[in-house]
Amino acid sequence: KTLCLLLILQCVSVNGNNSVDKIIDRIGDYLDTLDLNTDRDEYFWEDEYWYPPSNNMMVCPSGYGWKGNYTNGTCEQCPAGYYSSKYDFGLKSRCKPCGPGKWEAGKGQSECNNDCKYGTTFKTGSTSESDCIDDPDEMFGEGSFQSEVMVRVSLSGDWSFLNDILMEVSGMNFYEARVRVDYNEKDDVSTLDVSAVLPNRVAVFAQGFLLTAKTYAQSVNDYAALADYYSKKIFDMLNNAETFKEFGWKMNHEQLRVKDVKIMNVEVTLNQHCEDGYRSDDWEGVGTKCVKDNKDAPSYKNSAFIQYTGESKDCMSLGGEARLRDFVYKKWPFPCIKESECEARFTTSNSINSGKCAIIVYLIFYDEDAGMGNVESNVNAARQVEYKDGTSFQYSEDNPYKFRGSDCGADPKIGSDGSFSCSESCDSDKGYRLTRSGNCQQCPYGTWFNEEDTSIFPRCHSCGYFNITIFGTVNKKADDCLPSSGYEQRNSDGVWIERGRSITADPEYDMNAEIEMDLCEVVGVKHRFDDFCSDKFSMQNMSLNEFTDYNVEMLGCVVMQEFSEIYEHSCKDFELSWSDIMDDFEWGDVACFVAKGIYSIEKRGQNCENLSENDQKVSMKFKINEDFDNDFDDELASAIFLPLFSRAKKMKIFSFDAISNMMKGMFRKFGMYEMSKLTGLEMMDQVRDMIMAMPRGLSVKESEFEFNTKTKRRFLL
């Protein structure tokens, strides 16, 4: 109902017969005639009405945590390595473990009073300074420059509806991030797995952040239970207050399922990615670390790029690309993989003119003597690969495999005709190296690259825990790494000394994007809304000029009926382009911009299928020129935001359907999908459909990123 009223106020301008002011005046005049007794409604605005219930709050003195339930419990002193503050986030006093990088030997503490002087602890609940790793580089060493940080969250109920949007996120392949939900129907528990392969310095901070967040899991559960309580309080107010009587609220709290949401468990691990010559070993309480391995490393001398084509639509979305990448790495049926003699990696994909999805699989042999015979035998054994949903991929006879080196140096690209071409090699002068995906990539943040490295897959080297790099710069030696602010450093004798320098850069960037909105999706929902109103009410004698005996549902139908009139009064002379709107942003202009497109379609009286593609869509161009000034963390910009923005081109295949599917799943999860049952208004099902239709009509036509900061604009302070 509120959405309908907002729709009126949004769509109607401050000028014309149906201005916001005039409509509000007419509503006010009508309410005055009802002579409502609103004195008792003061109760709903008193503090006592909104206080949390006593059984949701079990507060202990600082340094003590609640043990037991509401009827049988007590406050107990927090042990060493834990703390409690009655002013901390949460409704119940709980003893929380000290976060990473902190320790506490005393009992009954309101905070953890001690910090590791130089490094971190890699765990929570530390009781002694001996838990501190003074230099995390000692734990990483030369065996690894990046680590996989993983968090596994167990949630009550089925959250698998998130997988569509999570696969789109995974398709960005940002730091090889992967996100997925698996649902166990028998236990009614979902497992959310999130992982990313991060430069070691960033991985340490990410692991610390996740471990700290883990300590608040129970507090989040407390607030979820409280949200259910407050939703009932709000619903009771809307249903019973005289102020809202004329709205006809029939809010049904039993329909909501907020109280069913619960975090069952959280696990955080950090697993180092080991370079050749090293192997993974257990790292107690943390994950795995790299230790020296005496086995001979594979040469990777022989490898080939192999093209396949299929009827799959997974080339057309980020989520599809993520599924292809995982399938190639985990399930591609080359016999040599089963014999542990090779590995297969996804390189790239593209939709070609024939309508098929073309992908390139990079086959890497461990045996130095592997040659053409090995490629032929594996291709023959996997000429047709069963994929999913009855689809399959076939080896492309028209574009036969190419050996890396002599036939294809690196970075293969698939043309629209299905042919694929390659770069001669990676540009090492600019810091690019060949990776096991067959693509050229620059070394990530916090690392440096030795351009004299002659190995097949040159590695990156860590700058160390106390040094950083700036986005857009590829360091060629360890001395090029920059000192991070806020840390001391060791001199040549291994003694820690104060450092007096830090780096600042004010990174500047441009982002350009063009987003298209297919209005036919919204027009279709609007027409269904019109049909609903026609079936429910006699619309001929209804107008915005008279509110007597109206309820919100009738008012919403009148808005739909008089859309054209509202547009005439509000947006008839609207001529702003999207660029003009961006220069001086106003939500009213956005509403008119979209309404103009809908109005033009309806005025023609044509069905969308009879319109050209251009007539069905409106285009919105965005141009952003920003910088991260001194108020923003340069390191966060260089490590996270700028690398993410640099992948802007991949948004061209982002599927906005995934957003609509997520919204639908969230509505169902929290008992809000059947809005008519939740609110007592049949109209709200139509409003729900309109909300979910908006993302489906969106697509990114163009998206570009350019980094502008030059070396001369970086300063050592």
PAKOLLUM-259406 format. One record per residue (C-alpha): residue in three letters; x, y, z. Coordinates in steps of 0.25 Angstrom, whole numbers, padded with zeros to 4 digits, always signed. Layout:
N
alaXYZ...
# end
This chain:
717
lys+0000+0000+0000thr+0011+0009+0004leu+0018+0006-0010cys+0005+0011-0017leu+0005+0024-0009leu+0019+0026-0012leu+0016+0023-0027ile+0006+0034-0027leu+0016+0044-0021gln+0027+0040-0030cys+0019+0040-0043val+0012+0053-0041ser+0019+0066-0042val+0017+0079-0034asn+0010+0085-0046gly-0003+0082-0053asn-0017+0078-0048asn-0012+0066-0041ser+0000+0072-0034val+0005+0065-0021asp+0001+0077-0012lys-0014+0077-0018ile-0015+0062-0016ile-0010+0062-0002asp-0019+0074+0001arg-0031+0066-0004ile-0027+0054+0004gly-0025+0063+0016asp-0039+0069+0014tyr-0045+0055+0013leu-0039+0050+0026asp-0044+0062+0033thr-0058+0058+0030leu-0056+0044+0036asp-0054+0050+0050leu-0044+0039+0054asn-0041+0038+0069thr-0026+0037+0069asp-0023+0040+0083arg-0021+0026+0087asp-0011+0025+0076glu-0001+0032+0084tyr+0002+0019+0091phe+0008+0014+0078trp+0018+0025+0078glu+0022+0024+0093asp+0036+0018+0096glu+0030+0007+0104tyr+0023+0001+0092trp+0036-0001+0084tyr+0045-0006+0096pro+0051-0020+0093pro+0044-0031+0101ser+0052-0034+0113asn+0054-0049+0109asn+0062-0044+0097met+0071-0036+0105met+0081-0043+0116val+0091-0032+0119cys+0102-0035+0129pro+0113-0025+0134ser+0125-0023+0125gly+0134-0035+0126tyr+0123-0045+0128gly+0115-0053+0119trp+0101-0059+0120lys+0100-0075+0121gly+0087-0082+0120asn+0073-0078+0116tyr+0064-0067+0120thr+0057-0075+0132asn+0070-0082+0136gly+0083-0075+0134thr+0094-0066+0140cys+0105-0057+0137glu+0119-0063+0137gln+0132-0057+0137cys+0139-0057+0123pro+0152-0066+0123ala+0166-0061+0118gly+0166-0059+0103tyr+0151-0054+0103tyr+0144-0041+0106ser+0130-0035+0108ser+0124-0021+0108lys+0110-0018+0111tyr+0111-0007+0101asp+0116-0016+0090phe+0108-0020+0077gly+0097-0030+0081leu+0085-0032+0091lys+0091-0042+0100ser+0104-0041+0107arg+0113-0051+0102cys+0128-0054+0104lys+0134-0052+0090pro+0149-0057+0087cys+0159-0047+0085gly+0161-0044+0070pro+0173-0047+0061gly+0185-0038+0065lys+0180-0037+0079trp+0182-0045+0092glu+0177-0044+0107ala+0183-0052+0119gly+0173-0046+0129lys+0159-0051+0132gly+0147-0043+0133gln+0151-0032+0123ser+0143-0022+0116glu+0152-0022+0104cys+0165-0029+0099asn+0175-0019+0104asn+0188-0024+0096asp+0191-0024+0081cys+0202-0031+0074lys+0213-0021+0072tyr+0217-0025+0058gly+0209-0036+0052thr+0196-0044+0055thr+0192-0057+0062phe+0184-0063+0050lys+0173-0068+0060thr+0164-0063+0071gly+0164-0065+0086ser+0179-0063+0088thr+0184-0062+0103ser+0198-0058+0101glu+0208-0050+0093ser+0215-0063+0089asp+0203-0066+0079cys+0207-0054+0071ile+0214-0056+0058asp+0224-0044+0058asp+0226-0046+0043pro+0215-0053+0035asp+0225-0054+0024glu+0232-0065+0032met+0220-0073+0030phe+0218-0071+0015gly+0233-0070+0011glu+0236-0072-0004gly+0227-0084-0005ser+0215-0075-0008phe+0211-0061-0012gln+0196-0063-0011ser+0186-0071-0002glu+0172-0076-0003val+0163-0070+0008met+0150-0078+0010val+0138-0076+0019arg+0127-0087+0021val+0114-0082+0027ser+0103-0092+0031leu+0089-0086+0030ser+0076-0091+0034gly+0066-0094+0023asp+0068-0094+0008trp+0076-0083+0002ser+0080-0089-0011phe+0071-0079-0018leu+0083-0070-0017asn+0092-0078-0027asp+0088-0071-0039ile+0093-0057-0034leu+0105-0064-0027met+0109-0070-0040glu+0108-0057-0047val+0117-0051-0037ser+0127-0063-0038gly+0127-0061-0053met+0135-0048-0051asn+0146-0057-0047phe+0151-0046-0038tyr+0163-0052-0030glu+0157-0065-0034ala+0145-0063-0025arg+0135-0074-0024val+0122-0074-0017arg+0112-0085-0016val+0100-0090-0007asp+0098-0105-0005tyr+0085-0109+0002asn+0083-0122+0010glu+0068-0125+0009lys+0069-0136+0020asp+0075-0127+0030asp+0068-0114+0025val+0082-0107+0025ser+0089-0099+0015thr+0104-0097+0013leu+0109-0084+0007asp+0124-0086+0002val+0131-0073-0001ser+0146-0074-0006ala+0156-0064-0013val+0171-0066-0016leu+0177-0053-0011pro+0191-0047-0010asn+0197-0052+0003arg+0196-0038+0010val+0182-0036+0006ala+0179-0051+0010val+0184-0048+0024phe+0174-0036+0026ala+0163-0043+0019gln+0164-0055+0028gly+0165-0046+0040phe+0153-0039+0036leu+0145-0052+0034leu+0149-0057+0048thr+0145-0044+0055ala+0132-0045+0048lys+0130-0059+0052thr+0130-0055+0067tyr+0117-0047+0064ala+0109-0059+0058gln+0101-0061+0071ser+0098-0046+0072val+0093-0046+0057asn+0083-0058+0061asp+0078-0050+0073tyr+0075-0038+0064ala+0068-0047+0054ala+0059-0052+0065leu+0057-0038+0069ala+0053-0034+0055asp+0042-0044+0056tyr+0037-0038+0069tyr+0037-0023+0063ser+0030-0027+0050lys+0019-0032+0059lys+0019-0019+0066ile+0018-0011+0053phe+0007-0020+0047asp-0001-0018+0060met+0000-0003+0059leu-0004-0003+0045asn-0016-0012+0047asn-0021-0005+0060ala-0017+0010+0060glu-0028+0019+0057thr-0018+0027+0049phe-0017+0016+0039lys-0032+0011+0040glu-0036+0017+0026phe-0025+0010+0019gly-0031-0004+0022trp-0018-0011+0027lys-0020-0026+0029met-0005-0029+0031asn-0003-0044+0034his+0009-0046+0043glu+0008-0061+0042gln+0011-0060+0028leu+0025-0056+0031arg+0037-0065+0033val+0048-0056+0038lys+0049-0064+0051asp+0053-0076+0044val+0067-0070+0039lys+0078-0075+0048ile+0094-0076+0046met+0097-0090+0050asn+0112-0089+0049val+0124-0082+0043glu+0137-0087+0038val+0149-0079+0033thr+0162-0085+0027leu+0174-0079+0020asn+0181-0089+0010gln+0194-0084+0004his+0195-0087-0011cys+0208-0094-0013glu+0218-0091-0024asp+0226-0102-0031gly+0236-0108-0022tyr+0227-0107-0010arg+0215-0115-0005ser+0203-0112+0005asp+0205-0116+0019asp+0195-0115+0031trp+0195-0101+0038glu+0188-0104+0051gly+0176-0096+0054val+0178-0088+0041gly+0178-0097+0029thr+0190-0101+0020lys+0204-0095+0018cys+0215-0098+0008val+0227-0106+0011lys+0239-0110+0003asp+0237-0122-0006asn+0248-0130-0011lys+0240-0136-0023asp+0244-0131-0037ala+0234-0120-0042pro+0227-0123-0055ser+0233-0116-0067tyr+0219-0112-0074lys+0227-0111-0086asn+0216-0117-0095ser+0202-0111-0095ala+0191-0109-0106phe+0179-0100-0108ile+0166-0108-0112gln+0153-0102-0117tyr+0140-0108-0114thr+0126-0103-0118gly+0112-0106-0113glu+0097-0102-0112ser+0099-0097-0098lys+0095-0082-0095asp+0105-0082-0084cys+0114-0073-0093met+0104-0062-0091ser+0105-0059-0076leu+0115-0058-0065gly+0109-0069-0057gly+0110-0078-0070glu+0124-0075-0071ala+0127-0078-0057arg+0120-0092-0059leu+0128-0094-0071arg+0141-0091-0064asp+0138-0100-0052phe+0133-0111-0061val+0146-0111-0070tyr+0155-0111-0058lys+0147-0122-0050lys+0140-0131-0060trp+0146-0130-0074pro+0148-0145-0078phe+0162-0145-0083pro+0168-0158-0080cys+0181-0152-0076ile+0174-0145-0064lys+0170-0158-0058glu+0184-0163-0059ser+0189-0150-0052glu+0198-0147-0065cys+0191-0134-0069glu+0181-0123-0065ala+0171-0115-0073arg+0167-0101-0071phe+0156-0092-0077thr+0162-0081-0085thr+0151-0073-0092ser+0138-0074-0098asn+0129-0066-0108ser+0116-0067-0115ile+0118-0069-0130asn+0110-0066-0142ser+0104-0080-0143gly+0097-0078-0130lys+0106-0088-0123cys+0115-0086-0111ala+0130-0087-0114ile+0140-0090-0103ile+0155-0092-0102val+0161-0103-0093tyr+0175-0102-0089leu+0182-0115-0088ile+0195-0115-0080phe+0204-0128-0079tyr+0213-0131-0067asp+0222-0140-0076glu+0232-0133-0083asp+0232-0143-0094ala+0217-0142-0097gly+0214-0138-0111met+0205-0139-0123gly+0201-0153-0120asn+0197-0150-0106val+0188-0138-0111glu+0182-0147-0122ser+0179-0158-0112asn+0172-0149-0102val+0164-0141-0112asn+0159-0154-0119ala+0155-0159-0105ala+0147-0146-0102arg+0142-0142-0116gln+0128-0140-0110val+0126-0136-0096glu+0113-0137-0089tyr+0111-0124-0081lys+0098-0121-0074asp+0083-0121-0077gly+0084-0130-0089thr+0095-0121-0096ser+0108-0125-0100phe+0121-0119-0106gln+0128-0125-0119tyr+0142-0123-0123ser+0143-0113-0134glu+0148-0120-0146asp+0148-0106-0154asn+0158-0100-0144pro+0167-0111-0139tyr+0176-0110-0127lys+0188-0102-0126phe+0201-0105-0118arg+0205-0094-0109gly+0218-0087-0114ser+0219-0091-0129asp+0204-0089-0132cys+0199-0080-0121gly+0207-0072-0111ala+0196-0068-0101asp+0183-0061-0099pro+0174-0068-0110lys+0162-0060-0115ile+0150-0066-0122gly+0145-0058-0134ser+0130-0057-0137asp+0132-0067-0148gly+0138-0078-0139ser+0152-0076-0143phe+0162-0073-0132ser+0175-0065-0132cys+0186-0063-0122ser+0196-0054-0117glu+0211-0057-0120ser+0214-0056-0105cys+0211-0049-0092asp+0217-0035-0091ser+0227-0037-0080asp+0232-0022-0081lys+0218-0018-0076gly+0218-0028-0065tyr+0209-0039-0072arg+0212-0054-0070leu+0206-0066-0075thr+0196-0073-0065arg+0191-0087-0065ser+0178-0082-0071gly+0186-0079-0084asn+0183-0064-0082cys+0193-0053-0080gln+0191-0046-0066gln+0199-0036-0058cys+0204-0039-0044pro+0194-0035-0034tyr+0195-0025-0023gly+0206-0027-0013thr+0215-0034-0022trp+0226-0032-0032phe+0230-0039-0045asn+0244-0044-0050glu+0244-0042-0065glu+0256-0050-0066asp+0248-0063-0061thr+0249-0073-0073ser+0239-0083-0067ile+0227-0087-0075phe+0218-0080-0064pro+0226-0069-0058arg+0222-0067-0044cys+0220-0054-0036his+0228-0051-0023ser+0222-0045-0010cys+0226-0031-0006gly+0225-0035+0008tyr+0214-0033+0019phe+0219-0019+0022asn+0220-0014+0007ile+0210-0010-0003thr+0209-0007-0018ile+0200+0003-0025phe+0190-0001-0036gly+0195+0001-0050thr+0210-0001-0046val+0217-0014-0048asn+0229-0016-0040lys+0241-0023-0046lys+0249-0025-0033ala+0247-0026-0018asp+0253-0012-0016asp+0242-0006-0024cys+0232-0010-0014leu+0227+0002-0006pro+0226+0004+0010ser+0212+0003+0016ser+0208+0013+0026gly+0206+0009+0040tyr+0217-0001+0041glu+0231-0002+0046gln+0242-0009+0038arg+0254-0018+0040asn+0268-0013+0037ser+0279-0021+0031asp+0282-0027+0045gly+0268-0032+0047val+0265-0021+0057trp+0251-0014+0057ile+0252+0001+0054glu+0242+0012+0053arg+0240+0015+0038gly+0237+0030+0034arg+0231+0028+0020ser+0218+0024+0014ile+0212+0025+0000thr+0200+0033-0005ala+0195+0033-0019asp+0181+0039-0020pro+0177+0028-0031glu+0168+0034-0042tyr+0160+0026-0052asp+0149+0028-0062met+0137+0018-0064asn+0127+0019-0075ala+0115+0010-0077glu+0103+0009-0085ile+0091+0002-0079glu+0078-0002-0087met+0065-0004-0081asp+0055-0013-0088leu+0041-0006-0085cys+0033-0017-0091glu+0035-0025-0078val+0029-0014-0070val+0018-0011-0080gly+0014-0025-0079val+0013-0025-0064lys+0005-0012-0065his-0005-0017-0074arg-0007-0029-0065phe-0009-0019-0054asp-0020-0012-0062asp-0027-0025-0065phe-0027-0028-0050cys-0033-0014-0047ser-0044-0015-0058asp-0048-0029-0052lys-0049-0024-0038phe-0054-0010-0039ser-0063-0002-0048met-0053+0008-0053gln-0062+0017-0061asn-0066+0026-0050met-0053+0027-0042ser-0043+0038-0043leu-0032+0045-0035asn-0042+0057-0032glu-0050+0049-0022phe-0045+0041-0010thr-0058+0038-0003asp-0060+0023+0000tyr-0046+0020-0006asn-0037+0010+0000val-0022+0009-0004glu-0025-0003-0014met-0035+0006-0022leu-0025+0018-0021gly-0014+0009-0028cys-0024+0005-0039val-0027+0019-0042val-0013+0023-0043met-0011+0012-0053gln-0024+0016-0060glu-0019+0031-0061phe-0005+0028-0065ser-0006+0035-0078glu-0013+0047-0071ile-0002+0048-0060tyr+0009+0047-0071glu+0003+0058-0079his+0003+0067-0066ser+0016+0063-0061cys+0025+0059-0073lys+0019+0064-0086asp+0030+0074-0088phe+0041+0066-0083glu+0053+0066-0093leu+0065+0063-0084ser+0075+0052-0089trp+0081+0042-0079ser+0094+0050-0079asp+0086+0063-0075ile+0079+0055-0063met+0093+0050-0058asp+0098+0065-0058asp+0087+0069-0049phe+0081+0057-0043glu+0067+0057-0039trp+0058+0045-0036gly+0046+0052-0043asp+0054+0053-0056val+0057+0038-0055ala+0043+0035-0053cys+0039+0044-0065phe+0050+0037-0074val+0045+0023-0072ala+0030+0028-0072lys+0033+0034-0086gly+0037+0021-0092ile+0025+0014-0086tyr+0016+0025-0091ser+0021+0025-0105ile+0019+0010-0106glu+0005+0010-0101lys+0001+0023-0109arg+0005+0015-0122gly-0005+0004-0117gln+0004-0007-0122asn+0008-0020-0116cys+0023-0020-0112glu+0026-0032-0122asn+0022-0023-0133leu+0032-0012-0129ser+0046-0011-0133glu+0057-0014-0123asn+0061+0001-0122asp+0046+0005-0119gln+0045-0005-0108lys+0057+0000-0101val+0063+0013-0094ser+0078+0015-0093met+0084+0021-0080lys+0099+0025-0082phe+0108+0027-0069lys+0121+0034-0069ile+0129+0034-0056asn+0142+0042-0053glu+0146+0039-0039asp+0158+0038-0030phe+0161+0032-0016asp+0166+0045-0009asn+0174+0045+0004asp+0162+0042+0012phe+0161+0028+0006asp+0171+0017+0008asp+0180+0016-0004glu+0183+0001-0001leu+0168-0002-0001ala+0167+0005-0014ser+0179-0002-0021ala+0176-0016-0015ile+0161-0017-0016phe+0153-0006-0023leu+0162-0002-0035pro+0165-0017-0039leu+0150-0019-0038phe+0146-0007-0046ser+0156-0011-0057arg+0148-0023-0060ala+0136-0014-0064lys+0136-0020-0078lys+0131-0033-0073met+0118-0027-0068lys+0113-0027-0083ile+0109-0042-0081phe+0104-0040-0067ser+0090-0046-0066phe+0080-0037-0058asp+0070-0048-0058ala+0078-0053-0047ile+0075-0041-0038ser+0060-0044-0041asn+0061-0058-0037met+0068-0054-0025met+0057-0045-0021lys+0047-0055-0024gly+0055-0065-0015met+0056-0055-0004phe+0041-0052-0004arg+0038-0067-0003lys+0049-0069+0008phe+0043-0058+0017gly+0028-0061+0014met+0026-0049+0006tyr+0024-0055-0008glu+0009-0056-0006met+0007-0041-0003ser-0008-0042-0004lys-0008-0051+0008leu+0003-0043+0015thr-0005-0029+0014gly-0019-0033+0011leu-0019-0026-0003glu-0019-0034-0016met-0013-0022-0023met+0000-0025-0016asp+0003-0037-0024gln+0003-0028-0036val+0012-0018-0029arg+0022-0030-0026asp+0022-0034-0041met+0025-0020-0045ile+0037-0019-0035met+0043-0032-0040ala+0041-0028-0055met+0050-0016-0054pro+0063-0024-0053arg+0059-0034-0064gly+0059-0022-0074leu+0073-0017-0071ser+0085-0020-0079val+0099-0014-0080lys+0102-0011-0095glu+0116-0004-0092ser+0125-0003-0080glu+0139+0002-0080phe+0150+0006-0069glu+0162+0014-0071phe+0172+0017-0060asn+0178+0031-0060thr+0188+0033-0049lys+0202+0035-0054thr+0215+0030-0047lys+0219+0045-0044arg+0206+0047-0036arg+0210+0036-0026phe+0218+0042-0014leu+0226+0036-0002leu+0223+0044+0010
# end
